[in-house]
Amino acid sequence: MKIIVSTAGRPTERTIQLAKNAAAKLDLTYIPRQKRNVIQLQEHYKSNVLVAAKSQWEYYGLNTKDPYFFNPGTAMFRLKRVARGERDPFLEVCQLQPGDSFVDCTLGYASDSLVAAYAVGETGNVTGCEANPILAFILHEAFHNGRTEYVKFQTLMNRIHIISSDAVSYLKRLEDQSVDVVYLDPMFETTIDESINISPLRSVGIQDALNSEWVSEALRVSKKRVVLKANFRSPWFEQFNFNQLVRPNTKFHYGYIEKSCPEN
């Protein structure tokens, strides 16, 4: 899909320079806004549009009105609950401890990675893979260059290393048993009501299906667990031998494969 870079409707010298710099870095074309709205840019150039807004980056897929931008989403209230000592199903299945390493194979909005960064603490390590290079760029700009309104998450964002790569290619670069927990959260095979807020991501994200190579590489790399999040009806739990944790009244479930611990 063709992609162009532009600015918000009222560009400033700074946003124009940011857009030009991004175009050069991502090998894309910069297009001046010239008082056109995003839909007009999409239709004229038959293109997705990356926009340098005042405080963040926004990415509009062709034929969509709602942009993708960094939004921690559920992480906001989940972190408050965890800080109060309440349970979080994701942390329960991952069993993360301070100092652990964690790889999120499909970063998306990074909500789970932010919670993981809280759990592993200052001595831990969180890496997030994002197969779409534009989304990886937006997240890196938000996390490490201040291009976000969610500055209260800065401490956690600083702990997350963003990799612009598909998950399998990245995992193949890692040594055996080099990561405590590997997390798999492919785009849901079917749209569900509880994930309606990811619609902008669904329109521009890369929706790779889980496959045996991906699971095999995750198992090779992990020391403790490989964790899967999927639609509660997903065949992946049984197909790849994940222990599915049934969660009543929820449309997605977690599953895990426990790595056998070597004897001392």
C-alpha positions in Angstrom: 0.0 0.0 0.0 1.3 3.5 -0.9 2.0 5.8 2.0 2.5 9.5 2.1 3.6 11.8 4.9 1.9 15.2 5.6 1.1 17.5 8.5 -2.0 18.4 10.6 -4.5 20.9 9.1 -2.7 23.8 10.6 1.0 23.0 10.0 3.8 24.8 11.8 7.5 25.0 10.9 8.1 22.2 13.4 5.5 19.8 12.1 6.6 20.4 8.5 10.1 19.6 9.5 9.0 16.5 11.4 7.0 15.3 8.4 9.9 15.8 6.1 12.3 14.0 8.4 10.0 11.1 8.8 9.5 10.9 5.0 13.3 10.7 4.6 13.8 8.2 7.4 11.0 5.9 6.2 11.7 6.4 2.4 8.3 7.9 1.8 7.0 11.0 0.0 6.3 14.2 1.8 3.1 16.0 0.6 2.2 19.5 1.8 -1.2 19.7 3.4 -2.4 22.7 1.5 -5.7 23.0 3.4 -6.9 19.5 2.3 -8.4 17.1 4.7 -7.1 13.6 5.2 -9.9 12.1 3.1 -9.0 14.3 0.2 -5.3 13.3 0.5 -6.3 9.6 0.7 -8.5 9.9 -2.4 -6.2 12.0 -4.5 -3.0 10.0 -3.8 -4.8 6.6 -3.3 -2.7 6.3 -0.2 -2.4 5.7 3.5 -1.5 9.0 5.2 1.0 9.5 8.1 0.3 12.8 9.8 2.7 14.9 11.9 0.2 16.3 14.4 1.1 18.8 17.1 2.0 16.3 19.9 1.8 12.9 18.2 1.9 10.9 15.0 -1.3 9.7 13.4 -1.7 7.1 10.7 -4.8 6.9 8.5 -5.4 3.8 6.4 -7.0 4.3 3.0 -10.8 4.5 3.2 -10.7 4.9 7.0 -11.5 8.0 9.1 -10.1 7.0 12.5 -6.3 7.1 12.8 -4.0 4.8 14.6 -1.9 6.6 17.2 -0.3 5.6 20.5 -3.0 5.1 23.1 -2.3 2.9 26.1 -5.9 1.9 26.2 -6.7 -0.7 28.9 -3.2 -0.3 30.4 -4.4 2.9 32.1 -6.9 1.2 34.5 -5.1 -2.1 34.6 -2.0 -0.5 36.0 -4.1 1.3 38.7 -5.6 -2.0 39.7 -2.3 -3.9 39.8 -0.8 -1.1 41.9 -3.7 -1.6 44.4 -2.9 -5.3 44.6 -5.7 -6.5 42.4 -5.4 -9.4 40.0 -4.6 -9.1 36.3 -5.2 -12.2 34.2 -2.4 -11.3 31.8 0.2 -11.1 34.6 -1.2 -14.3 36.2 -0.7 -16.3 33.1 2.7 -14.8 32.3 3.9 -15.1 35.9 6.4 -12.3 35.4 8.8 -11.5 38.2 11.1 -8.5 38.8 14.2 -8.8 36.6 12.5 -11.1 34.0 12.8 -10.6 30.3 9.7 -10.5 28.1 9.1 -10.4 24.3 5.8 -9.2 23.0 5.6 -10.6 19.4 2.8 -8.3 18.3 3.2 -4.9 20.0 0.0 -3.1 18.6 -0.9 -0.5 21.1 1.6 -1.9 23.6 -1.0 -2.1 26.4 0.2 -5.5 27.6 3.9 -4.5 27.2 3.3 -1.5 29.5 1.8 -3.8 32.2 4.7 -6.2 31.6 7.2 -3.4 32.1 5.6 -2.6 35.4 5.9 -6.2 36.5 9.5 -6.8 35.5 10.6 -3.5 37.1 13.8 -1.5 36.5 16.0 -4.6 36.4 13.8 -6.4 33.8 13.7 -6.2 30.0 10.7 -5.8 27.7 11.0 -6.0 23.9 8.1 -5.4 21.5 8.0 -6.5 17.9 5.9 -4.5 15.4 5.8 -5.9 11.9 4.4 -2.7 10.4 7.4 -0.2 10.1 5.1 2.8 10.3 3.5 1.6 13.5 6.9 0.8 14.9 8.0 4.3 14.0 5.0 5.9 15.8 5.5 3.9 18.9 9.3 4.6 19.0 8.5 8.3 18.6 6.0 8.2 21.4 8.1 6.1 23.8 11.5 7.6 23.3 11.1 11.0 21.6 8.2 12.4 23.6 5.6 12.4 20.7 2.7 11.5 22.9 0.2 13.1 25.3 0.6 10.1 27.7 3.8 11.4 29.4 2.7 9.8 32.8 3.7 6.5 31.3 7.2 7.7 30.5 9.0 5.5 33.1 7.4 2.4 31.7 7.8 3.4 28.1 11.5 3.9 28.7 11.8 0.2 29.6 10.3 -1.1 26.3 12.7 -1.7 23.4 10.8 -1.5 20.1 11.9 -3.8 17.2 10.6 -3.0 13.7 10.3 -6.6 12.5 7.9 -9.5 12.1 8.0 -11.8 15.1 9.5 -14.9 13.5 12.4 -13.0 11.9 13.2 -11.4 15.3 12.9 -14.6 17.3 15.3 -16.4 14.9 18.0 -13.8 15.8 17.8 -14.8 19.5 19.6 -17.6 21.3 18.0 -20.6 22.8 16.3 -20.0 26.2 17.3 -16.3 26.2 13.9 -14.8 27.1 11.9 -15.7 30.2 8.4 -15.2 28.6 7.4 -14.9 24.9 4.0 -13.5 24.3 1.9 -14.2 21.2 -1.1 -12.0 20.5 -2.0 -12.2 16.8 -4.9 -10.1 15.5 -8.1 -11.9 16.4 -9.3 -14.2 13.7 -12.8 -12.7 14.0 -13.9 -9.3 15.2 -15.3 -9.3 18.8 -17.1 -6.6 20.7 -14.5 -6.3 23.4 -11.8 -5.5 20.9 -13.8 -2.8 19.0 -11.3 -0.2 20.2 -8.6 -1.7 18.1 -10.4 -1.0 14.8 -7.8 1.7 13.7 -5.0 -0.9 14.4 -6.9 -3.6 12.5 -7.1 -1.3 9.4 -3.3 -0.7 9.2 -1.8 -3.6 11.2 -0.2 -6.7 9.7 -2.5 -9.6 10.5 -0.3 -12.6 10.5 -1.9 -15.9 11.5 -0.2 -18.0 14.1 1.7 -20.9 12.6 4.0 -23.8 13.6 7.2 -21.9 12.8 6.2 -19.0 15.0 5.3 -21.3 18.0 8.5 -23.4 17.5 10.7 -20.3 17.6 8.9 -19.0 20.6 9.4 -22.3 22.4 13.1 -22.4 21.5 13.7 -18.9 22.8 11.7 -19.0 26.0 13.0 -20.1 29.3 9.8 -20.2 31.3 6.6 -19.8 29.3 5.1 -19.1 25.9 1.8 -17.3 26.4 -1.0 -17.0 23.8 -4.0 -14.6 23.7 -6.7 -15.5 21.2 -10.5 -15.6 20.6 -12.1 -18.0 23.0 -13.1 -20.2 20.1 -9.7 -20.2 18.4 -8.4 -23.6 17.2 -4.9 -22.4 18.0 -5.0 -23.5 21.7 -5.6 -27.1 20.7 -3.6 -27.0 17.5 -0.4 -25.9 19.2 -1.0 -27.6 22.5 -1.5 -24.5 24.7 -3.2 -25.0 28.1 -6.3 -22.8 27.6 -7.4 -20.8 30.6 -11.2 -20.5 30.3 -12.4 -17.1 31.5 -16.2 -16.9 31.8 -18.0 -14.0 30.2 -15.0 -12.9 28.2 -14.5 -13.3 24.4 -10.7 -13.9 24.6 -8.7 -16.4 26.5 -5.1 -16.9 27.5 -3.2 -20.1 27.0 0.4 -21.1 27.9 3.0 -23.7 27.3 5.2 -24.3 30.3 8.9 -25.0 29.6 10.3 -27.8 31.7 12.8 -26.6 34.2 16.3 -28.2 34.1 17.3 -30.0 37.2 19.9 -28.3 39.4 
